[in-house]
Amino acid sequence: MPYPADRERDRPWVMRTYAGHSSAAASNALYRRNLAKGQTGLSVAFDLPTQTGYDPDDELARGEVGKVGVPISHIGDMRQLFDQIPLAEANTSMTINATAMWLLALYVSVAEEQGADRATLSGTTQNDIIKEYLSRGTYVFPPGPSLRLITDMVAWTVSNVPKWNPINICSYHLQEAGASPVQEIAYSMSTAIAVLDSVFDSGQVPEERRGEVVARISFFVNAGVRFVEEMCKMRAFVQLWDEITRDRYGIADPRHRRFRYGVQVNSLGLTEAQPENNVQRIVLEMLAVTLSRDARARAIQLPAWNEALGLPRPWDQQWALRMQQVLAYETDLLEYQDIFEGSHVVKAKVDEIVEGARAEIDRVQAMGGAVAAVESGYMKSALVSSLAERRRRVESGEDVVVGVNRFATTEPSPLQAEGANAILQIDPIVEQQAVEAIRAWRSSRDEALVKSTVDDLREAAKTDRNLVEATIACAKAGVTTGEWSQALRETFGEYRAPTGVSAASASGEAGAEIGRVRERVRATGEELGERLRILVGKPGLDGHSNGAEQVAVRARDVGFEVVYQGIRLTPAQIVAAAVQEDVHVVGLSILSGSHLEVVPAVVEGLRAAGAGDVPVIVGGIVPPDDADRLRERGVARVFTPKDYELTQIMDEIVTVVREANGL
């Protein structure tokens, strides 16, 4: 739909809810209900095995199937996911990165089965792998081959699916990882530069079509509760993108240079304590990306009020959709030109952000660009340090979080009166059904066709041939997500990104409380005759490592020797590391809902290895009933988002170590 002329009422943005769980059939039913309620676009959440290229029966997929999204293992699942949803008419956003080419191939294949022309398909694949190394952790391959996959997708879609956004440069997760507005802009712009340089250097796009490439680059941003600053950030984004695409790439048509972005407001800023306060947080954050017409989002998806507690129910998602509809249709917001035009206050703030972002972009470019800044650990360390500073301000009370570090007295909430029923519970049988289904799918295929298409993909990956058509051939042959990924793993290798912990610094931490806990750590170590050691572990496929990294940094600051090997570890690997390093306590961080499966596996593994006296603590989004079950299974302590004071958590960990050693 074309943008209206200045004097016309602005059209509403595409309204989405980020959704998917359990199975393709359950998610399809949810999508059709949401569309019937007035949602105007789909936003598909995939589960972690799908995002990281594993089938449901893989060891690393244990406990993760269907938890944070829908499992899509082959073309049959994709058919079911979009059953009775005409893809020629849909606008579909898919939050998928390392396996984005694969999911796009499945989507295109199903659309063609429905009779749709490729050229009619409209939507977005997130496909920003740089931020996965920095924050979200669903990367698979090293940066170089990952950038090659993105390059091939961009070049292919321009010619074959011209209405598709092949990449969504995603600053959303950078903010969740600690980025300031300056860092959020600078690092996402650096990623865009790396992608465009790679696409244009590949020779796959003729000079005259460069504008079309730039026009299909979209962005996905975060909006925090400091909504005036966030609005100014968006105006700065618009200004810098126009400048970079004009001056660096010579894009003459201003329509091609338009900054096109969608939004998910700040989910990690939502609180477990007094979660009803999240409603006004969400509304304020939505205003940040809608008030300024010259920098207005063209697609918005809002979290639900209870996402800090667990998976939202359909009713919770409906509430989030209604917030958007009230703003778009009941208010007069869309009737005016930009209401901040001519404001010297807004201009000064935008200029400040632009100046800082330009300087940081130059710093990254001087290092060799975004990929080099990932491989060196520079950007990751900067984000870990920035998040540590943000946490310090919250813990000290400099930054107020209502209901958490101020105004914490509360009445019982009727919204939570249902207890465990206040969030969506995924039936454990879902995973077993997915395992049985994937095995049945493999047994019913033409194995010779599967082998030939996978072999062709593997051979193509060794050349500079565009990989999209080979991937579509795999999709149509019935290849699985794990098989496609494994073929490329064998060619490209796998990658473990720098954690950013060792080089991170947290200023202003040397207060009296940290000093007291540091003394307890030292004294306990002397009583035991050795320095206290903690293993911080991320079991399973949950790549959201921000919390684990902050725990590791604070544990180091209070005097622990810290063992932290990054994300995506099996329980067996965590047990082996704990035994080898002879640690005094194991801390597990899990945000994906797999805690009831993977945590007991670690506890039982330690017992089997003769280390059952090593206490295990857990941190993450754990409902109260589940926390009780974990404690019954031998977990010493469970910390959730309401336990925000890291130094107090460290103090409690020392107590756990002392109890375990009879001190």
N, C-alpha and C positions, 0 to 999 in steps of 0.2 A: 504494500500500500504506500503511495507516495506521501511525502511529508506535506502538510497543508501550508498554504501561503501564510505570511505573517499575520494577516488580519482575520484568518479563519480560526475557529476553535481548534486547539490541538487535539489530535486523536489520542485515545487512551493507549497506554503501553500494553504489550502482551502480558497477560496475567497467568502466572504459573504457580503450582506448588511442587516442591521437590519430593518425589514420591516413588515408591517401589519397595516391595518386601516379599518374603516368603517364596513366591513362585510366580512364573509368568502369568498363570491363570488368575491368581489373586490380585496381581498388580493390574492386569487388564481390566478387571472388574472395578478396581479403584479409579483407574483413569477414566473409564466411561461415566462413573458417577460424578467425578470432578468436572468433566466436560459438560455434563448435564446441568451442573450448578452455575455455569457461566464462565468457567475457566477457559481461556482462549489459546493456551499453548500447553504442551506437555513437557515436563522436565523429568527425565528418567534417572533415578538413582540405581546404580548397579551395586551388587554386593562385592565384597573385597576379593573373593576368588576371581570373579569376572574382571575386575579392574586390574588385577595383577597377573592374569594369565594362567589360572589354575582351574582344573575341573573339580566338581564337588567331591570326588573320591580321592583327591590328593591329600597327603598328610597335613600340609599347611592349611588346607581349607577346613580342617576340623573346627567346629564351633562357629564358623563364619558364614555358612551358607544361608542366604536369605535374611541376614540380620540387618545390615545397613542399606540394603537395596535388593533388587531382583537378580537372581542368578540366571544368566544367559549363557548356555553352554554350546549352542549350535543353532542352525537355522530353524529347527522345529520350535525351540523356545521363542525365537523372535517372531515367528508366525503367531504363536499363541499370545504373545505380549500385545500385539497390535490387531488381534482379531476384532472385526467389525469397526475398526478405526481406519478410514481411508487415508493412506499416507500421501496421496496426491494433494489432499486438502489440509493436512496437518502441518503444524509448526512445532518441531520436536527438538528439544535440547537434550543432549546426552552428556552427562558428567562422566567422561571416560578419557583417559590420557594415554598410558602406555599401550593399551590395546585398542586405541581409537580407530585405527585403520580396519581392524577386524570387525568392530561393531558397526562401522559405517558400511562395510561390505555386506554384513547380514541385513542391515536396514534396506540398502539398495536392492538386494536380492529379493526380499519379501515385497517391497514396493513393486518390483517388476512382476512378481507373481500375481499381485493384485491388479495388474494391467496399467500401472502408472508409468509415465515417461520419466526417465531420470531427470530430465531438465525441469520438471515441475516440482521436484522435492525441495522442501524448505525447512531449514533447521540449523543446528549447530552441534559440532563435536567439540568438547572443551579442549583436549589435545595440547595443553600447555605443560610440557614435561619438565621445563626448567623449575617451575614452582614445586613440582613433586620432589625434586632433590632438596628443596629448601624447607618444605613444610609438611606436605600431606603424605608423602612416602609411598605412593603407588607407582613408582618407577619400576622398570624391569631391566632395560638395556642400558649400556653406557651412554653418555650424552651425545657422542658423535652419531652412532646408529639411530638413536632416538630422533635426532634432528633430521636425519635422512628420511625416516618414516613420515615426519610432519611435512617435509619438503615435497615428497611424492604425493601426499594427500592434497596439499594446496594446489600443486600443478594440475593434478587430475581433476579436481572439482571445478576449477575454472573452466575447463573444456567440457566437462561432462555433467556437472550438477551446479550450474552457475548461480543458483539461488541459495546454495548451501554455504554456511560459514565453516570452513574447514579447521579453524582454530579459534579458541576463545582465550585470549591472553588473560590470565587469571590472577589478578592482584588480591582477590578475596582472601585466599589462604595466606598470603604474605602478611596481611594485617593481623590475622589470627596468630601468626607466628611471631608477632611483635613489631611489625613494620610501622614506622611513623608515616604520616602522609607523604613526606618527601621520599622515603625509601620505597613505599608502595608504588608511587609513580615511577621512580627511577628504575627499579628492578623490573617492573612489567614492561616499560618502554625499552629497556635493554634486551629483554626477551623478544619483543616485537622486531627490534633491529636485527637480532641474530636470525630470526626466522626469515625475514624479508631478504637479508643478505644471502642466505642459503638458497632460497627459491630463485632469486635472480641470477646467482652465480651458477646454478645447476644447468642453465641453458634450456630448461623445459618450457619457459614462458617467453613468447615473442615480446619484443620491446613495446609494441603497440598495445599489449594487453596488461602491462604493469599496473595501470590504474585499476583494472578489474580485480587484480590480486589484492591491492591495498583496500579496495572497497569491501572485500569479503573478510578482512581481518576484524574480528570483534573482540570486545573485552568483557570481562566478568569481574565486578568490583564488590568490595565490602563497604557497608555504610555503618559506622559506629554511632554511638549516642551523642557525641559532640557534633550535633547536626549542622551547625553553622560552619565549622571547620571542614566537615565532610562535603558540604555543598561547595565550598571554595575549592576543595580538592578536585571535585569533578570539573569545575570551570578550568582549573589548571590542566587537567588531563586533556580537555578539548583543545586548549591553546597549544600545548606541547605536541600533540599528535598532528595537528594541522601544520605546525612548524617543521617537524621531522619529515613528514611525508612530502612536503613541498620542497624543502631545502636539500635533504639527503637523497631523495629518490626522484625529484623532478616531476611530481604528480601535479598536473596543471588544473584538472577539473576539481573544483571545491566539493562537489558531491562525492567524489571518490575519497576525499580527505576527511569526510565527516567521521567524528568519533562515535562509534556505535557500541553501546554497552548495555548489558543486563546486570541485574543486581540480586544478590541474596544478602539481606541485612545480617548483622553480626550475631551468629548463633552462639559462638563461644562467649559472648558478652552476656548471655542469658544466665540467670541465677537459679540455683536449686532452692536457696532460701527465699521465702516469699515469692514464689514463681509468678504470682498474679501481677507483680510489677513488670514482668516481661512484656505485657501487652502494651503499656505505654512506651517502653523502650522500642519495641518494634515499630510503632506508629511514628515516633520521632525519627527513627532511622530511615523510614520510608520517605518522610518529608525531605530529608537531606538530598535524595536523588530525584525528587519530583518538583521541588519549588522553583528551581531555576530552569526556565524553558530552554535556554540556550545550551544547557548541559543536562537535559532530562533523560532518564533511562528509557529505553524502548522495550524493555522486558524486566519484570520484577517477580521474584518469588520470595515469599516471606516464611520464616520459620514459625512454628507453633509455640504457644506460651510455655509448654511443658517439655521442650526438647532437652533441657538440662536434667530432666528426670528419666527420660527414656524415649522410645519411639512414640510419636503422636498418633492419636486415633483419627479416623476419618472426620469426626466432628471437630477436632482441634484444627485440622487442616482447613476445614470449611470456614472456621472463624478467621483464620489468616487470610483466606481469599476474600471474605466479606470486608475486611479492613481495606483492601485495595479497591473494592467496588464502591464503598462509601466515598473514598477520596476522589475517585475518578468520576463518579456519576452524581453524587449529592452535593459536592462543593463546587465552587466556581473556579477552581485552580486552573483548569484548562482553557479558560476564556481570555486570558491575558497574555501579552507579550512578556518578555523576561522582566520580572519585578525587581531585579537587582541591578539592572542597567543604570549606570551613572552613580552607583554607591561607591564613595571613596573608601569606605571601610572594607567592603568586599574586594575591591580592586587591590588594596594594599595587602590583604591576606593572600589573594591569588598570586600576586607578584612575588611574595615571600616564598610561597611553595614552589612556584616555577623556578625561581633562582636556585633554591636548594636542590631541586630535582635535576636541573641542568648540570650542576656541579657533580652530583653523584653519578649521573649518566656518564659524564666525562671520565670520572674515576674508573668506572667499570670498563669503558671502552679502552682506556689506557692499559688495563690489565689484559686486553685481548678479547673483550666482550663477555657476554653473559655466561657462555659455556666455560670459559677460563676462570671466571669468578666463582662458578660453582665448584670446579675441580680443585681450585686452590683453597676452598673453604671460606673465602672472604665474605660472601653474602650470607652464608649460613651463620657464621660467627657474629656478624653484625646484627642479625635478627635475634639470635639467642640473647645477646647482650641487651638489645632494646627491650625484649620481653622481660628480662630480669629487672630492668629499671622500672618498667611499668608495674610489675608485681610489687616491687619495693614501695612504690608510691601508694598502692592500694593497702599494703600491709601497714604502712606508717600512718594511713589516714589522710595523706595529702590528696589522693583521689578518692572521692566518696562513691561508694556503691550502696545505694539505698537498700536496707534490709540485710546487708551483709556486714559492712564495717561501720555503719551508722543507722540509727532508727531500726534496730533489730528486734524490738519487742513486737509481738504479733498476736493476733487472734487466730484460732484454728481456721483453716481455709476450707470453705465448702467445696471448692474445686478439687481438693485432694481427699475428700471424704470417702471416696471409693477405694482408697488404698491402692493395691496393685492394679485395679481396674482403671486407674487414671492414666495409664499408658498402654500402648499396644504390646501384647506379649506374643512372641513368635513360638509356635508349637515346636518342640524339639523334633517331632516326627518329620518336619519339613526337610531337614537335612538328609535323613535316611531315605526319604522318597526321592530326593534329587540324586543321591548316589545310585539308587536302583534304576532310576530313569536314564542316567548317563550310560550305565552299563548296557541297558536294553537298547539304547540308541546305537551304540557301537556295534552291537551284534547284528543289527538289522541293515547295515550299510553295505555298499559296494566297496569292499576293502581295496580292490585294485585301483578304483577311481580315486579313493582317498589317498592312497600311497602316491599315485602319479601326480596329483595336484600338490601334495605336500613337498614331494621331491622337486617339482618345478619351482615352488616358492623358495625352497632352500637354495637352489641353484641361482635363481634370480637375485637373491639377497647378496650373492657373492659378486654381482656385477653392478653396473649403474642403471640397470633397467628399473622403470617405475613399477612398484610392487602392488599397486591397487588391483589391477585386473587379475593378477595371480592370486591375490587374496580373495577376490570375489569368486574365482573358480573354486577355491577351497571351501568357501561358504556354501556354494551350491552343491558341492560334492558331499556335504555332511561332516566335514572336519569339525573338531571341537575346539573350544577356546584354548584349552590346555595344549592341544596338538599344534595349533597355529603358533602359539607362543613358544613352545619347545623347539620348533623348527628354527625360529629366529634366535632363540637362546644359543642353540648349537652353532649358529653362524656369527652372531654379534657378541656373545658372552653376556654375563650378568654384571651388575654393578652395585656397590655399596657406597652411598654418598657419605662425605664427611659429616660427623655429628654436630660440629660447631661447639662442643662443650669445652674442649681443652683450651681453646683460645678465647672463650667468652669471658667477659668481665661484668661484674655487677657493682656499680658505684654506690656508695652510701650505705653499705651493709654492716659496717663495723659498729653496731650499736651495742647497748648493754645486754640485750637479750641474746644476740648472736654470741657475744663473748661468754655468757653464762653457759650456753649449750656447748660451745667449743671446749670449755673447761670440763664439762661432763663427759664429752667424747674422749678427751685426753686422759681423764682420771680412770674411766672405764677401761680404756686401752691398757693403762699401766697395771690395773688389777688383773687383766687377762694376760698380760705379758707381751702384747703386740698391738699394733695400730688397728683400730676398727676398720673393717672392710664391708662395703655394701655393694651388692650387684643390683643394678637397675636394669630390668628386662622388659622387652616389648614382645610378648609371645603372640603367635598367630600373624595375621596379615594387617592388623591395625597399624597404619603408618602415621597417625597423628601423634607425633613425638614431642610436641611442645611441652606438655606437662612432665614427661619423663626427663627431658633435657633440663628443665628448671629444677627438678628434684636433684638431678646429678650435680648441677652447679651449686646448689645450696648445701648439699651433703659435703661437697669438696670444701666449701667455705667454712663449714663448722668443724672440719678436721677429719672427716672420713676419707679413707682411700676408696675411690670410686671405680667400679668396673662397669662400663657401659659400652656395649658393642653395637648399638643402633637397633634398627627395627627388623621385623620379620624373622623371628627365631622360633624354632620348634621348642616345645617343652623339654625335649631331650637335650637340645643344645644349651638351654638355660641351666638345666641340672648339671650338665658336664662342666660348664664354665664355673658354676658355684662350687663344685667339688674341687676343680683344678685350682681355683684362686683361694680356696679355703675361706670363704666369706663368712661373716657373722650374721648377716641378714640378707634376704632376697626381697626386693621390691618390684612388683609387677604393675605395669600401667596398661589399662585396657579401656578403650572407649567404644568398642564396636559391638558390645553385647555378648561377646563370646566367653565371658568370665566363668560361667558355670561349667564350661567344658575344659578350657585350657588351664585355669588356675589349679583345680584338683589334680590335673595331670602333672603339674610341677611339684605339688606337695607329695603326691604318691611317688614320683620319680626320685625325689630327695630321700624319701624313706628307703626305697629300694636300693639306693646307692650308699646307704649307711650314713646319710647326712640328715636324718629325720629330726635332729635337734636344731637344725638351722631354721629359724622362724621365717615365715613368709608373710609379707604385708601386701595389700592391694590398693591401688588408687584408680579412680575412673568413674564413669557413669554407672553406678551400681544401685538399683532399687533396694529399699530397706529389707524386703523379704529375701532378696538374693544375698544381701550382706549377711543376714542371719544364717543362711545355708552355707555360705563360704566359711563362716566362723565354726560351724558344726563340722566342716570338713578339715579343720586344722589351721585355718588362716588366723594369724595373730591379731591383725588390725585391718580395718577397711576404711579408707579415706575417700570422700566424695567431693564434688565441687564446693560444697559449703565449708569444707576444711581448707580455707584459702591461705592461712598463715603458715608458710613453709618452715619457718624457724620452729614453730610449735610442733609441726609434724616431725621435724628432726629430733626434737626433745623427746617425743613419744617413741620414736624409733630407738633412741638410746635406752629408754625404759624397757622396750621389748627385748633388746639384746641382754640387758641386765637380768630380766626375768628368765630368759632362756638359759642363762649361764649360772643361775642361782645366786646372783649378787644382790 
